Each structure stands twice: as structure tokens, then as C-alpha cells.
């Protein structure tokens, strides 16, 4: 019964909660000019809910797929994402990583955008795993960093310090200029992505 609630009822409750919270906040967007090319969206695990609004303000009619793990939380996130018309590429960095990478590259090559949390699903917070580097280099796609800073928020005591904005505040939405890492070594690329991601990150 609890499993049914988590997978089928909880996503609906979260969906309407998110809609109410964001409807009551003033939204201010800091976006670059959109060239329309497929992009790899990097966002921190603790800030992923806000990026739904960030993306569709940037690309109103865009198609985006999110890389989501096969764990239990991933099922909830997949169901919630589908309500916002966001698809999923399911996979794990520990199992079937090559298959997931191929699927993600196919999405980019077909013109869809791909969203990934470089520090997910287990952290540590604000770390950059190999997946996003391999994806960007093999697909030759550019990366953009998505961040938000709410004026009022709840911060959960989870490994990712998950942020949920409070109603009736202001949310600043940030998107970086697209950048590529195709000629970088892995460690250089890792530090470069992290540096870009941390410019507008929450403490």
C-alpha cells in the first residue's frame, strides 16, 4: 500500500504543490540567447524541481529528457517529470552505464535536450561525475548550467540539501552561456563544469 502511495499518489501531490508554490512566486529569468541547438542541461540534484520552470521559460516548446536512476526515488521523479511533459532516460552509473550513454546520445542526435544531475543520485553534493563529461564529449554537444536562487525557501536535511521555495517570494532563474569540453581531459572538464555550476548555487 505504501509503495502504491509513493509511486502513484505522491507524484500527484508533489505536482500540485509545485504548481501552487511557483504560481505565487515572482519569477525573474536571466537567460542567454537561444540558438535552438540540442543542449546538455546540468543542474544540481538539490535544485532540480525549479529547473522545470527554468527550461520551459527558455524553450517553451522544447523537448527534454532527464537522465533518472533506477532506484525508488527515481520512480517517483520519473512519474512527477512526466506530468510536466518531461521524458526520461532511465539508467545507472553502476549498471548498464554504456547502454544509458548510448540512449542519451541518441536523444541529443535526434534534436532533444538532455538533463542530468552531475552530483546525483547519491552525491556527494556539488560533485561532478564522469557521466556528463562522457556524454558531452561523445555527443559533441554543448553544456548549459541551470541554477535558481529563491528569496525564501525550505532546505531539507538530505545529502543534497534539497531546496524547495516557499510561496510568495521571488525566484531568480539562471542559465549559463553554452560551452563545450570536447578538447579537455576528464579532470580539467570536471573542474570547469563545477566552476560554472557554482556561480549561482545555493550555500
Rosetta silent file (secondary structure, phi, psi, omega in degrees, C-alpha in Angstrom):
SEQUENCE: XXXXXXXXXXXXXXXXXXXXXXXXXXXXXXXXXXXXXXXXXXXXXXXXXXXXXXXXXXXXXXXXXXXXXXXXXXXXXXXXXXXXXXXXXXXXXXXXXXXXXXXXXXXXXXXXXXXXXXXXXXXXXXXXXXXXXXXXXXXXXXXXXXXXXXXXXXXXXXXXXXXXXXXXXXXXXXXXXXXXXXXXXXXXXXXXXXXXXXXXXXX
SCORE:     score description
SCORE:     0.000 S_00000001
   1 L     0.000  -43.819 -179.679    0.000    0.000    0.000 S_00000001
   2 H   -64.978  -39.482  178.683    2.819    2.396    0.931 S_00000001
   3 H   -62.314  -42.424  178.414    4.645    1.568   -2.306 S_00000001
   4 H   -61.313  -42.202  179.263    1.482    2.328   -4.309 S_00000001
   5 H   -60.995  -46.938 -177.525    1.143    5.666   -2.476 S_00000001
   6 H   -62.851  -40.398 -173.673    4.779    6.635   -3.205 S_00000001
   7 H   -87.128  -27.502 -172.238    4.639    5.755   -6.877 S_00000001
   8 H  -116.447  -33.078 -178.221    1.100    6.800   -7.797 S_00000001
   9 H   -95.845  -45.455 -176.791   -0.299    9.279   -5.246 S_00000001
  10 H   -56.949  -44.111  177.785    2.802   11.138   -4.038 S_00000001
  11 H   -58.324  -36.747  177.869    3.795   12.411   -7.524 S_00000001
  12 H   -66.650  -42.342  178.628    0.328   13.969   -7.934 S_00000001
  13 H   -62.662  -43.848  178.620    0.552   15.655   -4.536 S_00000001
  14 H   -64.313  -38.663  179.897    4.011   16.978   -5.372 S_00000001
  15 H   -58.085  -49.879 -177.351    2.820   18.141   -8.785 S_00000001
  16 H   -73.115  -31.908  175.146    0.068   20.342   -7.373 S_00000001
  17 H   -62.786  -46.904  179.168    2.278   21.560   -4.523 S_00000001
  18 H   -61.387  -43.368  179.851    4.938   22.635   -7.018 S_00000001
  19 H   -59.962  -43.605 -179.416    2.340   24.347   -9.226 S_00000001
  20 H   -66.115  -46.368 -178.276    0.979   26.350   -6.269 S_00000001
  21 H   -59.289  -47.937 -174.976    4.422   27.342   -4.985 S_00000001
  22 H   -76.366  -25.445  176.506    5.674   28.584   -8.333 S_00000001
  23 H   -67.606  -28.596 -175.704    2.416   30.316   -9.236 S_00000001
  24 L   -92.885   -3.781 -179.834    2.742   32.505   -6.123 S_00000001
  25 L   -99.338  144.651  170.043    6.388   33.464   -6.688 S_00000001
  26 E   -74.811  128.614 -176.666    7.714   36.311   -8.789 S_00000001
  27 E  -110.302  125.053 -179.895    9.910   34.713  -11.459 S_00000001
  28 E  -121.516  122.585 -173.522   12.908   36.578  -12.869 S_00000001
  29 E  -106.081  133.110  176.902   14.814   34.955  -15.720 S_00000001
  30 E  -118.092   85.779 -170.448   18.481   35.501  -16.559 S_00000001
  31 L  -118.047  143.958  172.850   18.778   33.647  -19.866 S_00000001
  32 L   -78.141  173.339  174.662   21.216   33.768  -22.791 S_00000001
  33 L   -69.514  136.972 -177.094   20.059   33.936  -26.386 S_00000001
  34 L   -91.445  122.736  178.195   18.798   30.547  -27.562 S_00000001
  35 L   -91.754   -1.629  175.092   20.429   29.171  -30.719 S_00000001
  36 L    80.734   -2.500 -177.886   17.975   26.257  -30.847 S_00000001
  37 L   -80.683  150.255  177.839   20.647   23.524  -30.839 S_00000001
  38 L   -58.775  139.924 -176.423   20.288   20.451  -28.586 S_00000001
  39 E  -130.455  156.295  170.202   21.917   21.008  -25.211 S_00000001
  40 E   -99.691  118.636 -177.406   23.022   19.053  -22.158 S_00000001
  41 E   -95.122  120.177  176.307   21.451   20.665  -19.104 S_00000001
  42 E  -101.053  128.635  176.895   23.471   20.421  -15.897 S_00000001
  43 L  -145.809  145.098  179.072   21.605   21.038  -12.635 S_00000001
  44 L   -70.613  147.148 -178.122   22.366   20.134   -9.038 S_00000001
  45 H   -58.589  -36.170 -177.730   20.294   17.328   -7.528 S_00000001
  46 H   -78.044   -1.654 -176.030   19.095   19.594   -4.725 S_00000001
  47 H  -127.535   17.565 -169.419   17.785   22.183   -7.182 S_00000001
  48 L   -73.336  -30.367 -177.330   16.152   20.005   -9.814 S_00000001
  49 L   -62.028  -42.811 -177.212   12.464   20.868   -9.226 S_00000001
  50 L   -64.663  -24.206 -174.224   12.925   24.542  -10.082 S_00000001
  51 H   -72.294  -14.761  173.105   14.586   23.713  -13.384 S_00000001
  52 H   -58.963  -47.658 -179.179   11.273   22.580  -14.866 S_00000001
  53 H   -73.308  -33.813  177.968   10.183   26.222  -14.929 S_00000001
  54 H   -62.606  -45.260 -177.088   13.634   27.397  -15.957 S_00000001
  55 H   -65.686  -49.925 -173.964   13.652   25.117  -19.000 S_00000001
  56 H   -75.455  -13.741  168.741   10.167   25.849  -20.323 S_00000001
  57 H   -77.495  -30.484 -179.688   10.704   29.597  -19.943 S_00000001
  58 H   -80.054  -45.512  179.558   13.843   29.169  -22.065 S_00000001
  59 L  -131.434   90.186 -173.242   12.351   26.751  -24.609 S_00000001
  60 L   -57.089  -39.956 -178.459    8.567   26.946  -24.468 S_00000001
  61 L  -110.727   24.927 -178.472    8.041   24.152  -26.976 S_00000001
  62 L   -73.941  161.220  173.759   11.237   22.247  -26.279 S_00000001
  63 L  -117.449  120.756 -177.358   11.554   18.504  -25.777 S_00000001
  64 E  -128.532  139.187  174.679   13.727   17.440  -22.883 S_00000001
  65 E  -116.141  138.455  179.934   14.580   14.036  -21.469 S_00000001
  66 E  -106.096  136.821  174.313   16.022   13.644  -17.978 S_00000001
  67 E   -80.435  116.019 -173.493   18.560   11.007  -17.007 S_00000001
  68 E  -128.301  135.035 -176.138   16.974    9.326  -13.993 S_00000001
  69 L   -70.976  167.635 -178.776   18.317    6.428  -11.950 S_00000001
  70 L   -88.564    6.737 -178.810   16.563    3.089  -11.478 S_00000001
  71 L   -77.081  178.809 -175.050   16.265    3.459   -7.689 S_00000001
  72 H   -63.301  -40.649  177.897   12.994    4.011   -5.790 S_00000001
  73 H   -63.738  -32.606  178.703   13.334    7.792   -5.748 S_00000001
  74 H   -62.486  -34.270  177.622   13.907    7.620   -9.488 S_00000001
  75 H   -64.725  -42.908  179.533   10.458    6.098   -9.980 S_00000001
  76 H   -64.560  -44.952 -179.388    8.835    8.988   -8.134 S_00000001
  77 H   -64.148  -38.775  178.676   10.855   11.564  -10.073 S_00000001
  78 H   -62.243  -45.402 -179.995   10.001    9.854  -13.377 S_00000001
  79 H   -65.221  -40.272  178.466    6.271    9.940  -12.617 S_00000001
  80 H   -66.985  -43.950 -179.003    6.441   13.565  -11.494 S_00000001
  81 H   -60.529  -38.766 -178.432    8.508   14.598  -14.529 S_00000001
  82 H   -63.085  -29.680  178.114    6.004   13.010  -16.907 S_00000001
  83 H   -68.984  -24.604  176.698    3.268   15.265  -15.513 S_00000001
  84 L   -96.579   13.585  178.347    5.356   18.249  -16.598 S_00000001
  85 L    64.681   39.488  175.724    5.825   16.658  -20.059 S_00000001
  86 L  -114.478  126.106  179.673    9.423   15.679  -19.391 S_00000001
  87 E   -82.058 -179.945 -177.259   10.602   12.292  -20.624 S_00000001
  88 E  -138.100  142.550  166.287   13.154   10.013  -19.008 S_00000001
  89 E  -112.780  108.648 -172.964   16.255    8.080  -19.922 S_00000001
  90 E   -89.045  136.857  178.139   16.491    5.503  -17.153 S_00000001
  91 L   179.376 -177.559 -177.186   19.808    4.123  -16.051 S_00000001
  92 L  -141.846  146.154  177.265   22.563    3.802  -13.506 S_00000001
  93 L   -73.001  -17.730 -178.061   26.206    4.762  -13.359 S_00000001
  94 L  -101.078  -22.898 -179.136   26.943    1.343  -11.827 S_00000001
  95 L  -130.912  123.237  176.403   24.738   -0.893  -14.009 S_00000001
  96 L    66.073   32.956 -175.893   24.361   -0.659  -17.763 S_00000001
  97 H   -61.814  -39.261 -178.500   26.149    2.693  -17.964 S_00000001
  98 H   -64.154  -41.230  179.845   27.204    2.176  -21.595 S_00000001
  99 H   -63.784  -41.781  178.829   23.624    1.416  -22.678 S_00000001
 100 H   -65.229  -41.411  179.630   22.322    4.548  -20.937 S_00000001
 101 H   -61.463  -43.108  179.248   25.041    6.670  -22.518 S_00000001
 102 H   -62.779  -43.768  178.980   24.113    5.408  -25.998 S_00000001
 103 H   -61.274  -42.069 -179.669   20.414    6.153  -25.365 S_00000001
 104 H   -65.653  -41.157  178.499   21.255    9.671  -24.168 S_00000001
 105 H   -63.341  -40.440  177.881   23.438   10.371  -27.208 S_00000001
 106 H   -60.192  -39.495  177.991   20.612    9.208  -29.498 S_00000001
 107 H   -61.606  -44.746 -179.919   18.255   11.695  -27.835 S_00000001
 108 H   -66.072  -42.019 -179.529   20.682   14.558  -28.477 S_00000001
 109 H   -65.901  -26.902  179.557   21.341   13.470  -32.057 S_00000001
 110 L   -85.580   -0.594  175.192   17.567   13.399  -32.696 S_00000001
 111 L   101.857    2.094  178.588   17.287   17.031  -31.574 S_00000001
 112 L   -88.651  154.925  174.593   16.086   16.588  -27.996 S_00000001
 113 E   -87.552  155.794 -176.511   17.663   18.213  -24.965 S_00000001
 114 E  -129.060  124.494 -179.829   19.099   16.068  -22.173 S_00000001
 115 E  -105.318  137.812 -177.676   19.004   16.986  -18.472 S_00000001
 116 E  -144.925  143.719  173.852   21.418   15.478  -15.963 S_00000001
 117 L  -102.607  105.388 -174.325   22.322   15.993  -12.301 S_00000001
 118 L   -65.255  -18.707  177.994   26.121   15.583  -12.164 S_00000001
 119 L  -101.854    4.695 -179.300   26.070   15.022   -8.388 S_00000001
 120 L  -100.097  166.683    0.967   23.159   12.554   -8.434 S_00000001
 121 L   -91.783   -1.367 -173.767   21.757   10.200   -7.430 S_00000001
 122 L  -120.605   -4.803  179.373   23.973    9.654   -4.376 S_00000001
 123 L    89.316 -164.551    2.929   26.345   12.597   -4.181 S_00000001
 124 L   -68.032  160.161 -178.118   28.464   13.941   -2.711 S_00000001
 125 L   -56.902  138.956  177.387   26.745   17.283   -3.079 S_00000001
 126 L    61.234   31.387  171.854   28.182   19.601   -5.736 S_00000001
 127 L  -101.421  161.918  179.369   30.393   16.887   -7.231 S_00000001
 128 L  -122.214  110.635 -179.604   30.649   16.206  -10.975 S_00000001
 129 L   -78.806  170.313 -175.780   30.532   12.543  -12.014 S_00000001
 130 H   -67.881  -26.482 -171.401   32.026   11.131  -15.201 S_00000001
 131 H   -55.091  -48.028 -177.011   28.674   10.671  -16.961 S_00000001
 132 H   -66.994  -33.203  179.061   28.100   14.260  -18.039 S_00000001
 133 H   -67.841  -48.244  179.272   31.699   14.560  -19.277 S_00000001
 134 H   -61.135  -41.710 -178.927   31.482   11.377  -21.364 S_00000001
 135 H   -63.141  -46.320 -178.167   28.087   12.410  -22.724 S_00000001
 136 H   -65.897  -40.876 -176.896   29.248   15.880  -23.783 S_00000001
 137 H   -74.228  -39.596 -178.086   32.439   14.653  -25.398 S_00000001
 138 H   -76.145  -30.680  179.444   30.969   11.678  -27.254 S_00000001
 139 H   -89.958  -14.119 -176.005   27.898   13.576  -28.489 S_00000001
 140 L    58.578   33.206  177.964   29.889   16.765  -29.187 S_00000001
 141 L   -96.912  154.904  177.681   27.028   18.701  -27.580 S_00000001
 142 E   -87.306  154.355  179.774   27.378   21.867  -25.557 S_00000001
 143 E  -103.643  142.392  167.884   26.577   22.094  -21.854 S_00000001
 144 E  -127.402  142.632  179.920   24.462   24.746  -20.153 S_00000001
 145 E   -99.172  128.099  177.539   24.208   25.175  -16.389 S_00000001
 146 E  -107.234  127.634  176.707   20.763   25.689  -14.842 S_00000001
 147 E  -140.840  155.295  171.682   20.501   27.253  -11.365 S_00000001
 148 E  -136.615  149.595  175.437   17.869   29.018   -9.296 S_00000001
 149 E  -130.526  106.122  177.195   18.042   31.218   -6.225 S_00000001
 150 E   -85.465  150.025  178.926   14.783   31.683   -4.291 S_00000001
 151 L   -76.221  -29.191  178.556   14.402   34.540   -1.814 S_00000001
 152 L  -135.470  135.963 -175.378   12.564   32.277    0.656 S_00000001
 153 E  -161.217  159.702  167.322   12.921   28.528    0.875 S_00000001
 154 E   -97.890  139.800  175.504   12.922   25.343    2.894 S_00000001
 155 E  -122.334  118.357 -174.329   16.211   23.403    2.884 S_00000001
 156 L   -79.608  156.275 -179.869   15.940   19.727    3.725 S_00000001
 157 L   -89.987   53.245  178.502   18.449   17.795    5.826 S_00000001
 158 L  -107.853  171.012 -177.377   19.288   15.413    2.982 S_00000001
 159 L   -59.320  -31.545 -177.805   22.670   14.721    1.381 S_00000001
 160 L   -93.408    2.047 -178.276   21.842   17.170   -1.449 S_00000001
 161 L    52.120   49.731 -171.828   20.407   19.854    0.900 S_00000001
 162 L   -52.450  133.610 -177.270   17.273   19.844   -1.270 S_00000001
 163 E  -106.061  129.547  172.285   15.746   23.283   -1.807 S_00000001
 164 E  -127.113  115.496 -179.868   12.008   23.940   -2.059 S_00000001
 165 E   -60.344  148.524  173.416   10.994   27.585   -2.496 S_00000001
 166 L   -88.085  156.424  178.104    8.369   28.996   -0.151 S_00000001
 167 L   -65.314  159.425  170.912    5.269   30.698   -1.583 S_00000001
 168 L    61.580   43.460  174.200    5.052   34.472   -2.131 S_00000001
 169 L  -127.706 -151.865  178.157    8.711   35.202   -2.730 S_00000001
 170 E  -130.193  139.537  175.957   10.989   35.765   -5.703 S_00000001
 171 E  -124.373  123.646  174.041   12.909   33.194   -7.692 S_00000001
 172 E   -95.549  124.826 -178.204   15.827   34.137   -9.918 S_00000001
 173 E  -105.931  126.375 -176.981   16.377   31.617  -12.723 S_00000001
 174 E  -119.190  138.981  170.871   19.846   31.391  -14.278 S_00000001
 175 E  -132.962  129.153 -179.340   21.106   29.687  -17.439 S_00000001
 176 L   -76.888  164.873  168.894   24.749   29.910  -18.454 S_00000001
 177 L   -65.048  143.888  177.803   26.036   30.522  -21.953 S_00000001
 178 L   -61.340  142.944  176.920   26.542   27.178  -23.739 S_00000001
 179 E  -142.462  155.828  178.639   30.089   25.807  -23.510 S_00000001
 180 L  -119.094  158.637 -177.360   31.897   22.710  -24.759 S_00000001
 181 L  -128.194   21.268 -169.558   34.523   20.485  -23.165 S_00000001
 182 L   -63.253  -26.788 -177.564   35.468   18.376  -26.193 S_00000001
 183 L  -103.501   13.999 -177.366   39.205   19.119  -26.023 S_00000001
 184 L   -99.885  147.652  168.817   39.564   18.812  -22.244 S_00000001
 185 L   -70.745  159.773 -174.440   40.953   15.987  -20.143 S_00000001
 186 H   -56.167  -47.960 -176.521   38.424   14.470  -17.715 S_00000001
 187 H   -68.384  -36.113  176.337   39.729   16.164  -14.577 S_00000001
 188 H   -64.771  -43.558  178.953   40.043   19.522  -16.317 S_00000001
 189 H   -64.025  -40.309 -179.782   36.487   19.182  -17.627 S_00000001
 190 H   -59.490  -47.601 -179.416   35.217   18.175  -14.192 S_00000001
 191 H   -67.729  -36.069 -179.372   36.653   21.280  -12.535 S_00000001
 192 H   -66.539  -45.413  178.058   35.480   23.528  -15.369 S_00000001
 193 H   -62.311  -45.517 -179.318   31.873   22.279  -15.157 S_00000001
 194 H   -60.902  -42.185  178.779   31.874   22.567  -11.370 S_00000001
 195 H   -60.698  -43.263  178.242   33.208   26.125  -11.543 S_00000001
 196 H   -65.787  -40.149 -177.174   30.434   27.104  -13.967 S_00000001
 197 H   -68.581  -31.951 -173.771   27.772   25.365  -11.875 S_00000001
 198 H   -81.709   -8.247 -177.288   28.783   27.012   -8.617 S_00000001
 199 H   -58.816  -41.159 -178.791   28.438   30.618   -9.863 S_00000001
 200 H  -122.417   40.485 -178.765   24.742   30.748   -8.955 S_00000001
 201 L   -94.619  152.594  177.894   24.494   27.855   -6.478 S_00000001
 202 L   -76.201  151.616  178.588   22.820   27.890   -3.082 S_00000001
 203 L   -68.178    0.000    0.000   25.012   27.607    0.049 S_00000001
